[in-house]
Amino acid sequence: MIGRYALMWTMTALVVSLIPHVPRLPLWFTPLLLAVLAYRLGSAWRGWRPLPMLIRFMLTAGAIAGVVLHYGSIFGRDAGIALLALMLALKITETYKRRDALLVTSLCYFVVIAHFLFSQSLTSVPYLAATVVVITASLLQLSSTPVGTGQRELDWDWRRWVKQSGLLLIQAAPLMLIMFLLFPRLSSPLWGMPSASEETRTGLSNEMSPGSIVDLFIDDSPAFRVRFDDAMPPKNLWYWRGPVLWNYDGRTWRGDRSLTREKLAQHPPQDGLEYSYQVELEPTNRHWLLTLDYPLQVPGDAHLSVGHQLLSKDPINSLKVYDVVSIPAYSHPDELTPKERQNALQLPDGFNPRSAEMMQQWRQETPGPRALVNRVLRWFNQEEFQYSFTPPLLGRHAVDDFIFSSRNGYCEHYASSFTAMMRMAGIPARVVTGYQGGYANELGDYLLVRQSDAHAWSEVWFEDAGWTRIDPTAAVAPERIDLGSRNAILQRRGILDYAWVMQLRNTFDTLSALWNEWVVNFDSTSQKQLFNPFGLRDIDSRQLSLIMVTVLALAALIAMAGLLRKPRQRADDATRAISPLLRSLRRKGYRRDPSEPLQLYLARVARDLPDHAKALQKIALLYEKARYAPEPNVEAIPDLIQWVTRWQQTQ
Amino acid sequence: MNDIASTDRTKHHQQLHAAIASVNQLILGKKQQVKLAFTALIADGHLLIEDLPGVGKTTLAEAIALVSGLAFKRVQFTSDLLPADLIGVSVYSAKKEEFLFHPGPVFTQVLLADEVNRATPKAQSALLEAMSERQVTVENETYPLDPPFFVIATQNPVDLAGTFPLPDSQLDRFLMRISVGYPDAAAERQILERTNRRGMLSGLQASLDATAIDSLQSEASALHLAGPLLDYAQALIAATRNHASVQVGLSPRGGLALVRCAQAWALIDGRDYCRPEDLREVFAEVTSHRLQLTADATSSNDQIVGDILGATAIP
């Protein structure tokens, strides 16, 4: 039987390790967990009887059924974790023996690790580390409890266990580091991560309907980070290209499957300023990779689609790092393919009659496409259009409603309306979504782009110049482009926008970037590069294992040597009190043989220093009393400290 | 009650110091040896004095017996000494028509066994049995010896012809072995000045008595031993076993003897606790005769004891 404190420890370990999972678990999990804990506590304090076998069996069967109902299966990451959490919670109902408590506590480590299957960001690491400390403390408490009945239970004394557990973990840290650096890594993960459809992450989507981007404005989590090999491009070029949307149904813009799958034909030869950079993309569960307009050289496991969108072969389930070279002054091929042209002019029938009529008229009044584009932009700029995050809802004729009545919207409204208007005027156009802007983190020398930097703009086809980026939002609210979406309007987003909070967040992001670079992104390639300075190239996993075993053996030898050394006696209070005196005498050249009693030593020194003889004699006597006399003489220690301090002051 | 006990204790301490002082007046310049001899008495052990003839072994033993106010007997050990001469004999009494036990000289409180190595092993073992058992068995009848029972044996380490050296197991029964040694120049000058040494000895006053000695003995055995001190004692004991030239080091009994002597020494110094110096003061006398050296050892027991003291760190 385990005692109450041992039970409390086990429960604490379980609860703290389950907390990060709770948002992902079925809603009924939390009440069930609380009920189980309450029952077990009642059983410990009020003497409630343990649950009968039959009820426990039914609970278990019910829990499995619940998981199957909720997830459709008991396999897979999410269902598996839910099952583990449930079984652990139910195990508490039968945790009466130490063996069970040890099992529950040990499995808590696994629960903690499982969190990394969902997120490997730095944010959760401090909490998880603290959890590990708690679990280890619980294990320590459990294994120190005396066995058998009649034994007095250990005190609660949580400081002692936490301290001991912290010490143990600190001692284990070097071992962890060695294993982290040297354990052979697979170049591809052992098991596939769940596919994108199972999970929704905030971020861009491959369609755009009113309101889809505005949600992102309040999300300041990092979308990706960019490190430029050389200088950063000027700010007005910070357009990060994401999904290109071709198909419009009057309300929603969507990507075109076949155009997205189709690879871009050969580039025409390019000249102009190139930027090469590395992007560190946070997981999106999507295929697309963000690039600076327009990508030229792309990584091997990705392709450029017809819309110049970079798409990776596999969905981005974990932090993805890739190198790209972009050229802002990209010259497009001379011809649009019929398929592209058809898509870029497609409009749903029976929508927006007023704007269609206006565009027909303008088309006849203006000499060419460029003039028409400029006229529309000027119109946006001069009429009473406003940039706002809280626009009124639009009706069926969204473009008509927007440009003639509400005139209140953000990038999405402008890009959508503008592109539709271009198509009405017979100019091929498409919507590009992605991010615009970023925060240049000088501390970490990288550019951070947040979800709140999400943006949408337009591209129109000019026969003489090919696809050209037109950002209608810039015509209405140029400050959106200069300052970023956050600063473009006066509305504050609560605490997020205070300067010091921003500062703090930017500093934290530097840490996150380091974490990503050195921990999350430490793969077999970086592992191999670790040995380049030692002249070891192309190390294979066998050699790596050999190195790890050697290093571990060396570490074990060093540790053993430390353990075999005669255990250093922990200095008692009296010895600690007197050590400053002994140090200072040693500096003066009075050597003391370890076998020389302190009395004799001090008497010897006193003969050389007659001025201090009295003090030294007193100190020797106090030391002796403090150290060897029966208990009441521990009062000698404060005296001793006082005398030693006084002696030091005279020096 | 406590006050009475404490005044008694104070009185006993005064008595002890008076006794030591009067012995010191007789045996000049041998304060250390005198103190060690009293240490053996207070630690309730027996004392072996080993030295050349004429340096005052017997005088020291007699003086201690006299000042301690205990019954004193002296036996000169010779090769024809029989156990019965020592422990007594049953003789048939015609008048009472039964055997009557006539107690031998061992029935006393202080026994001086002079030249103990001259007697046969048989006689030696009779004495040593009495020393360790504190009782004598004669013809199925056991006679206890009155406490305190304190044996002072002397032996001459040089003139070994016709002697039976004490075996190691029996040496172990002696708590301490001391040697007296020559007096220093000033003391010797004073000794030469004196004319009536016999008279001085008989003029010694008994300062102690059996009650005082009993109380001092139990006080000493209860003296405080701090943890670090015991660590040091253990380190010393272990060092005797690990020394390269030593075949057999201190036994646990020897270790106990060391601590008991240190306690008695500290009591004589008037302290209520032991300190490392106490262990060091008695270490040579407690240890030296208990060490069995290896066959190829080049140092003497005393040198080895010195080595050990110098090489063992005080924790």
Chai-1 contact restraints between the chains, C-beta under 6 A:
chainA,res_idxA,chainB,res_idxB,connection_type,confidence,min_distance_angstrom,max_distance_angstrom,comment,restraint_id
A,Q569,B,P315,contact,1.0,0.0,6.0,A-B,restraint_1
A,P594,B,A313,contact,1.0,0.0,6.0,A-B,restraint_2
A,S595,B,G310,contact,1.0,0.0,6.0,A-B,restraint_3
A,S595,B,T312,contact,1.0,0.0,6.0,A-B,restraint_4
A,S595,B,A313,contact,1.0,0.0,6.0,A-B,restraint_5
A,P597,B,P276,contact,1.0,0.0,6.0,A-B,restraint_6
A,P597,B,E277,contact,1.0,0.0,6.0,A-B,restraint_7
A,E624,B,R275,contact,1.0,0.0,6.0,A-B,restraint_8
A,R627,B,P228,contact,1.0,0.0,6.0,A-B,restraint_9
A,Y628,B,A226,contact,1.0,0.0,6.0,A-B,restraint_10
A,Y628,B,L229,contact,1.0,0.0,6.0,A-B,restraint_11
A,Y628,B,Y273,contact,1.0,0.0,6.0,A-B,restraint_12
A,Y628,B,R275,contact,1.0,0.0,6.0,A-B,restraint_13
A,A629,B,Y273,contact,1.0,0.0,6.0,A-B,restraint_14
A,P630,B,H224,contact,1.0,0.0,6.0,A-B,restraint_15
